[in-house]
Amino acid sequence: MKTNRLHMETRAQISIELIIVMAAVVAVVLLLVTQLQDSSEKGINKLSKKTKDIFDEIDAID
């Protein structure tokens, strides 16, 4: 019976550690997603400005 209790405590400890690791992984993923969204938004804004500048130059040619 003592072995069974020790086994259950070990499994509980592993489960708690797994939950902590999973929470850390989720936090890192959320951070990376946020950074990627910010980077893509900046890229879209730069591309949009550059496209507008190019079309303005084309319009100036006419």
ZADO-19729 format. One record per residue: residue number from 1; residue in three letters; x, y, z of N, C-alpha, C in turn. Coordinates in nm, 4 decimals, decimal comma, m for minus. Layout:
// ZADO-19729
+-----+------+----------+----------+----------+----------+----------+----------+----------+----------+----------+
| pos | code |    neast |   nnorth |      nup |   caeast |  canorth |     caup |    ceast |   cnorth |      cup |
+-----+------+----------+----------+----------+----------+----------+----------+----------+----------+----------+
| NUM |  ala |        X |        Y |        Z |        X |        Y |        Z |        X |        Y |        Z |
...
+-----+------+----------+----------+----------+----------+----------+----------+----------+----------+----------+
***
This chain:
// ZADO-19729
+-----+------+----------+----------+----------+----------+----------+----------+----------+----------+----------+
| pos | code |    neast |   nnorth |      nup |   caeast |  canorth |     caup |    ceast |   cnorth |      cup |
+-----+------+----------+----------+----------+----------+----------+----------+----------+----------+----------+
|   1 |  met |   0,0823 |  m0,1186 |   0,0000 |   0,0000 |   0,0000 |   0,0000 |   0,0874 |   0,1259 |   0,0000 |
|   2 |  lys |   0,2003 |   0,1204 |   0,0721 |   0,2910 |   0,2342 |   0,0770 |   0,3509 |   0,2620 |  m0,0609 |
|   3 |  thr |   0,3819 |   0,1563 |  m0,1335 |   0,4352 |   0,1705 |  m0,2686 |   0,3322 |   0,2360 |  m0,3610 |
|   4 |  asn |   0,2070 |   0,1993 |  m0,3453 |   0,1012 |   0,2551 |  m0,4276 |   0,0864 |   0,4059 |  m0,4014 |
|   5 |  arg |   0,0940 |   0,4450 |  m0,2746 |   0,0823 |   0,5873 |  m0,2409 |   0,2006 |   0,6648 |  m0,2970 |
|   6 |  leu |   0,3191 |   0,6084 |  m0,2857 |   0,4390 |   0,6719 |  m0,3397 |   0,4264 |   0,6876 |  m0,4905 |
|   7 |  his |   0,3738 |   0,5856 |  m0,5555 |   0,3536 |   0,5905 |  m0,7003 |   0,2559 |   0,7021 |  m0,7370 |
|   8 |  met |   0,1475 |   0,7167 |  m0,6599 |   0,0477 |   0,8212 |  m0,6878 |   0,1076 |   0,9594 |  m0,6647 |
|   9 |  glu |   0,1888 |   0,9743 |  m0,5590 |   0,2526 |   1,1034 |  m0,5314 |   0,3513 |   1,1386 |  m0,6418 |
|  10 |  thr |   0,4237 |   1,0400 |  m0,6911 |   0,5181 |   1,0630 |  m0,8002 |   0,4439 |   1,1062 |  m0,9260 |
|  11 |  arg |   0,3325 |   1,0396 |  m0,9560 |   0,2530 |   1,0763 |  m1,0732 |   0,1972 |   1,2168 |  m1,0580 |
|  12 |  ala |   0,1520 |   1,2527 |  m0,9362 |   0,0993 |   1,3870 |  m0,9122 |   0,2093 |   1,4906 |  m0,9317 |
|  13 |  gln |   0,3298 |   1,4605 |  m0,8832 |   0,4424 |   1,5527 |  m0,8981 |   0,4752 |   1,5717 |  m1,0457 |
|  14 |  ile |   0,4761 |   1,4629 |  m1,1206 |   0,5036 |   1,4724 |  m1,2643 |   0,3947 |   1,5540 |  m1,3335 |
|  15 |  ser |   0,2703 |   1,5356 |  m1,2948 |   0,1604 |   1,6096 |  m1,3554 |   0,1737 |   1,7586 |  m1,3284 |
|  16 |  ile |   0,2093 |   1,7955 |  m1,2052 |   0,2272 |   1,9366 |  m1,1712 |   0,3418 |   1,9957 |  m1,2524 |
|  17 |  glu |   0,4516 |   1,9234 |  m1,2619 |   0,5660 |   1,9712 |  m1,3397 |   0,5286 |   1,9851 |  m1,4872 |
|  18 |  leu |   0,4514 |   1,8915 |  m1,5378 |   0,4084 |   1,8980 |  m1,6772 |   0,3197 |   2,0197 |  m1,7011 |
|  19 |  ile |   0,2321 |   2,0484 |  m1,6083 |   0,1454 |   2,1664 |  m1,6205 |   0,2289 |   2,2936 |  m1,6203 |
|  20 |  ile |   0,3297 |   2,3004 |  m1,5352 |   0,4171 |   2,4181 |  m1,5301 |   0,4932 |   2,4346 |  m1,6612 |
|  21 |  val |   0,5471 |   2,3252 |  m1,7128 |   0,6204 |   2,3315 |  m1,8397 |   0,5276 |   2,3730 |  m1,9535 |
|  22 |  met |   0,4074 |   2,3159 |  m1,9565 |   0,3118 |   2,3511 |  m2,0618 |   0,2727 |   2,4986 |  m2,0533 |
|  23 |  ala |   0,2555 |   2,5511 |  m1,9326 |   0,2228 |   2,6929 |  m1,9156 |   0,3367 |   2,7809 |  m1,9675 |
|  24 |  ala |   0,4596 |   2,7395 |  m1,9414 |   0,5751 |   2,8152 |  m1,9909 |   0,5806 |   2,8115 |  m2,1435 |
|  25 |  val |   0,5536 |   2,6953 |  m2,2014 |   0,5537 |   2,6829 |  m2,3477 |   0,4446 |   2,7714 |  m2,4085 |
|  26 |  val |   0,3266 |   2,7701 |  m2,3499 |   0,2170 |   2,8532 |  m2,4001 |   0,2543 |   3,0009 |  m2,3913 |
|  27 |  ala |   0,3181 |   3,0413 |  m2,2819 |   0,3596 |   3,1807 |  m2,2661 |   0,4601 |   3,2204 |  m2,3739 |
|  28 |  val |   0,5551 |   3,1332 |  m2,4023 |   0,6559 |   3,1626 |  m2,5054 |   0,5897 |   3,1707 |  m2,6427 |
|  29 |  val |   0,4985 |   3,0801 |  m2,6717 |   0,4287 |   3,0814 |  m2,8004 |   0,3481 |   3,2106 |  m2,8158 |
|  30 |  leu |   0,2777 |   3,2501 |  m2,7113 |   0,2007 |   3,3748 |  m2,7175 |   0,2917 |   3,4950 |  m2,7405 |
|  31 |  leu |   0,4071 |   3,4952 |  m2,6766 |   0,5029 |   3,6032 |  m2,6964 |   0,5519 |   3,6067 |  m2,8405 |
|  32 |  leu |   0,5848 |   3,4909 |  m2,8956 |   0,6315 |   3,4848 |  m3,0343 |   0,5228 |   3,5280 |  m3,1326 |
|  33 |  val |   0,3996 |   3,4849 |  m3,1092 |   0,2892 |   3,5235 |  m3,1971 |   0,2688 |   3,6749 |  m3,1939 |
|  34 |  thr |   0,2750 |   3,7324 |  m3,0743 |   0,2595 |   3,8769 |  m3,0609 |   0,3706 |   3,9500 |  m3,1367 |
|  35 |  gln |   0,4933 |   3,9021 |  m3,1230 |   0,6056 |   3,9641 |  m3,1934 |   0,5898 |   3,9519 |  m3,3449 |
|  36 |  leu |   0,5453 |   3,8356 |  m3,3916 |   0,5260 |   3,8158 |  m3,5353 |   0,4150 |   3,9061 |  m3,5891 |
|  37 |  gln |   0,3084 |   3,9218 |  m3,5123 |   0,1996 |   4,0093 |  m3,5553 |   0,2486 |   4,1528 |  m3,5642 |
|  38 |  asp |   0,3269 |   4,1956 |  m3,4666 |   0,3805 |   4,3318 |  m3,4670 |   0,4733 |   4,3529 |  m3,5862 |
|  39 |  ser |   0,5589 |   4,2551 |  m3,6114 |   0,6519 |   4,2650 |  m3,7244 |   0,5773 |   4,2681 |  m3,8577 |
|  40 |  ser |   0,4756 |   4,1841 |  m3,8707 |   0,4017 |   4,1813 |  m3,9969 |   0,3234 |   4,3102 |  m4,0178 |
|  41 |  glu |   0,2714 |   4,3674 |  m3,9106 |   0,1996 |   4,4949 |  m3,9227 |   0,2941 |   4,6057 |  m3,9677 |
|  42 |  lys |   0,4141 |   4,6080 |  m3,9116 |   0,5133 |   4,7073 |  m3,9531 |   0,5508 |   4,6868 |  m4,0999 |
|  43 |  gly |   0,5683 |   4,5610 |  m4,1395 |   0,6022 |   4,5313 |  m4,2788 |   0,4915 |   4,5731 |  m4,3742 |
|  44 |  ile |   0,3673 |   4,5463 |  m4,3368 |   0,2538 |   4,5854 |  m4,4211 |   0,2490 |   4,7370 |  m4,4362 |
|  45 |  asn |   0,2716 |   4,8089 |  m4,3261 |   0,2696 |   4,9554 |  m4,3329 |   0,3802 |   5,0089 |  m4,4237 |
|  46 |  lys |   0,5000 |   4,9522 |  m4,4123 |   0,6108 |   4,9969 |  m4,4980 |   0,5823 |   4,9653 |  m4,6443 |
|  47 |  leu |   0,5317 |   4,8456 |  m4,6712 |   0,4995 |   4,8070 |  m4,8078 |   0,3915 |   4,8967 |  m4,8660 |
|  48 |  ser |   0,2913 |   4,9281 |  m4,7859 |   0,1832 |   5,0148 |  m4,8313 |   0,2361 |   5,1543 |  m4,8637 |
|  49 |  lys |   0,3220 |   5,2072 |  m4,7779 |   0,3793 |   5,3408 |  m4,8029 |   0,4647 |   5,3400 |  m4,9290 |
|  50 |  lys |   0,5459 |   5,2370 |  m4,9433 |   0,6336 |   5,2289 |  m5,0603 |   0,5515 |   5,2164 |  m5,1884 |
|  51 |  thr |   0,4451 |   5,1373 |  m5,1848 |   0,3574 |   5,1231 |  m5,3011 |   0,2930 |   5,2565 |  m5,3363 |
|  52 |  lys |   0,2473 |   5,3273 |  m5,2350 |   0,1866 |   5,4597 |  m5,2588 |   0,2888 |   5,5542 |  m5,3210 |
|  53 |  asp |   0,4117 |   5,5544 |  m5,2686 |   0,5173 |   5,6403 |  m5,3227 |   0,5448 |   5,6081 |  m5,4700 |
|  54 |  ile |   0,5492 |   5,4792 |  m5,5024 |   0,5755 |   5,4378 |  m5,6408 |   0,4627 |   5,4841 |  m5,7321 |
|  55 |  phe |   0,3383 |   5,4642 |  m5,6897 |   0,2265 |   5,5086 |  m5,7728 |   0,2223 |   5,6608 |  m5,7857 |
|  56 |  asp |   0,2614 |   5,7317 |  m5,6817 |   0,2682 |   5,8771 |  m5,6907 |   0,3729 |   5,9200 |  m5,7923 |
|  57 |  glu |   0,4874 |   5,8494 |  m5,7958 |   0,5907 |   5,8815 |  m5,8947 |   0,5418 |   5,8502 |  m6,0365 |
|  58 |  ile |   0,4686 |   5,7394 |  m6,0522 |   0,4141 |   5,7042 |  m6,1839 |   0,3146 |   5,8101 |  m6,2287 |
|  59 |  asp |   0,2295 |   5,8551 |  m6,1363 |   0,1337 |   5,9609 |  m6,1707 |   0,2031 |   6,0901 |  m6,2089 |
|  60 |  ala |   0,3172 |   6,1191 |  m6,1486 |   0,3912 |   6,2416 |  m6,1779 |   0,4518 |   6,2375 |  m6,3176 |
|  61 |  ile |   0,4773 |   6,1182 |  m6,3702 |   0,5344 |   6,1027 |  m6,5037 |   0,4347 |   6,1497 |  m6,6095 |
|  62 |  asp |   0,3085 |   6,1191 |  m6,5891 |   0,2055 |   6,1551 |  m6,6886 |   0,1902 |   6,2998 |  m6,6915 |
+-----+------+----------+----------+----------+----------+----------+----------+----------+----------+----------+
***
